[in-house]
Amino acid sequence: MVRLNVNPTRMEMTRLKKRLTTATRGHKLLKDKQDELMRRFILLIRQNDALRDEVEKELHAGMSDFMMASAIVSQEFIEEAIVFPKEEIEVSVAEKNIMSVNVPIMNMRRKSEQAEESIFPYGFVTTTSEMDSSIQKISDSMPNLLKLAEIEKTCQLMADEIEKTRRRVNALEYMTIPQLQETIKFIAMKLEENERSTITRMMKVKDIVK
Amino acid sequence: MDQLQFNQMNARLSVYETKLLQGAKFEQMLSATDAAAVIRLLAETEYGDVIEVGASPYEYERILEKELSRVYKMAYDLSPVKGMVDIFALNYDYHHLKVLTKEKLSGKDLNHLLLPITRTPIEQLRQAVFSMEGTGLDGTMAESVAAVFSYFEEYEDVQSIDVIYDRYYLRELRELADTMNDAGASHIVETMIDTINLSTLLRCMAQKKSIGFLNAVLSSYGGIEKQELIRLSALSYEDIARHFEASDYAELISEAVKEIGETGKMTHYDLLKDNFFMSYLKKAKFDVFGPRTLLAYLYAKETEIKNIRMILVGKINHLPEPFIRERMRESYV
């Protein structure tokens, strides 16, 4: 391990000892933070996994109905029916702090919910019931889809933070703390050596004076 | 209407009918390994003229569109009474009106949604829509454009665009059939409107729509009274099926109700509706006089294209053969 390039003085040793205390405390705190982040991250990942399965199932069902609708009615008629959507969704994004990570909280507001309007933007003559079923399923999956976006973003941000914290913990554990310990040990040895040589010198002088 | 004026057209149509795809060809297409093989099979038929060498199966809409456009052009050339072809072509005019209206209101470029099949030139429709008053169009269609813009200006309801145009479309369809003064054409149009109304009623019930909404979306130009349909919306599906037990629509409604009860869907209804029409129009196969043969031929072609689209979409999405087969419409030949 590389020793720090410092003067082997008592003052320097005191300063380094202070730094070592701070680093050890910091290491413990960061280690605790990393453990807690990991715990929450694992919970979120499990939640994310279950939600993703659910959303994928919902979207798959919606898309299957849409595919069947497009097998009966021509592409132009289908696209005309849905090209000008009726549904408007407002998403407001707030922030929440989890272990110093700012994660988003998405709140969705449907325009049609207020007006008790229909979600279907088309008429009944050129469309089929499969189209209704498809639009309904995709529309129903929206809250879960947004929840999934929120959780996935949270997981992503937490994963970045865990990575950063892990790097800091490792830097403290394997670099800073051992360096400080070695430098302190070196200064202590150097000071002891100086003390011993002073004593020897004193004894020699005393002999000459006698 | 003079029934004899269609004699020459009927003789020619009986030749064209022999070119419609037969059951054996559909069987070959169903057993094809993939969509590209279906296109290759199609290229051996009448569709060969509209399939370019090396055409991708994903371009199936362009191919079907070209063929349908060719058929409508030929029908207009053949028919001594253009109004007869209009009965089927009117749908495309209203589709264009919807597209152009949405283009104007949303500011998006929707030119790719316009089809080559049209009764009224696109530019005339565009001018009518952009004036917001139906300028350049006549009667019902002009009225529909003005009604859509005036309603949208007040309520800004996107669904109302289609709903209003649909209402005017069914009205004009009925007016068109009445001017033809032909019992067969009137019966076909009445049946068309009735089946659309019944489908709308069942779909609205599934969506738990109010009576006010039903009043807006149901057409008063069918054989079944609009008020009767609205009254029926308060009943259960089973009671509705019982109500139509003695009518021509008995099987159609009972099957739809059965499906709703079992799966909550009414996928089968669209299939039954198409087959119901086909079995009625098949009776026109041996007509020598009158315009029913033309209507039957146009419907047969529309159904054939629907079946080809079903097979191609099925093959592209790797759907199992029985799944595609059970959704295919009855063919004319």
Chai-1 contact restraints between the chains, C-beta under 6 A:
chainA,res_idxA,chainB,res_idxB,connection_type,confidence,min_distance_angstrom,max_distance_angstrom,comment,restraint_id
A,M67,B,N317,contact,1.0,0.0,6.0,A-B,restraint_1
A,A71,B,R309,contact,1.0,0.0,6.0,A-B,restraint_2
A,A71,B,M310,contact,1.0,0.0,6.0,A-B,restraint_3
A,A71,B,V313,contact,1.0,0.0,6.0,A-B,restraint_4
A,Q75,B,E61,contact,1.0,0.0,6.0,A-B,restraint_5
A,E76,B,L113,contact,1.0,0.0,6.0,A-B,restraint_6
A,E76,B,L115,contact,1.0,0.0,6.0,A-B,restraint_7
A,E79,B,L113,contact,1.0,0.0,6.0,A-B,restraint_8
A,E80,B,K98,contact,1.0,0.0,6.0,A-B,restraint_9
A,E80,B,V99,contact,1.0,0.0,6.0,A-B,restraint_10
A,E80,B,L113,contact,1.0,0.0,6.0,A-B,restraint_11
A,V83,B,K102,contact,1.0,0.0,6.0,A-B,restraint_12
A,F84,B,K102,contact,1.0,0.0,6.0,A-B,restraint_13
A,F84,B,S106,contact,1.0,0.0,6.0,A-B,restraint_14
A,F84,B,V158,contact,1.0,0.0,6.0,A-B,restraint_15
A,K86,B,V158,contact,1.0,0.0,6.0,A-B,restraint_16
A,K86,B,Q159,contact,1.0,0.0,6.0,A-B,restraint_17
A,S118,B,Q159,contact,1.0,0.0,6.0,A-B,restraint_18
A,P121,B,V158,contact,1.0,0.0,6.0,A-B,restraint_19
A,P121,B,Q159,contact,1.0,0.0,6.0,A-B,restraint_20
A,Y122,B,D162,contact,1.0,0.0,6.0,A-B,restraint_21
A,G123,B,D162,contact,1.0,0.0,6.0,A-B,restraint_22
A,G123,B,V163,contact,1.0,0.0,6.0,A-B,restraint_23
A,G123,B,D166,contact,1.0,0.0,6.0,A-B,restraint_24
A,F124,B,T200,contact,1.0,0.0,6.0,A-B,restraint_25
A,F124,B,V217,contact,1.0,0.0,6.0,A-B,restraint_26
A,V125,B,D166,contact,1.0,0.0,6.0,A-B,restraint_27
A,V125,B,I196,contact,1.0,0.0,6.0,A-B,restraint_28
A,T128,B,D270,contact,1.0,0.0,6.0,A-B,restraint_29
A,S129,B,R203,contact,1.0,0.0,6.0,A-B,restraint_30
A,S129,B,M266,contact,1.0,0.0,6.0,A-B,restraint_31
A,E130,B,T267,contact,1.0,0.0,6.0,A-B,restraint_32
A,D132,B,R203,contact,1.0,0.0,6.0,A-B,restraint_33
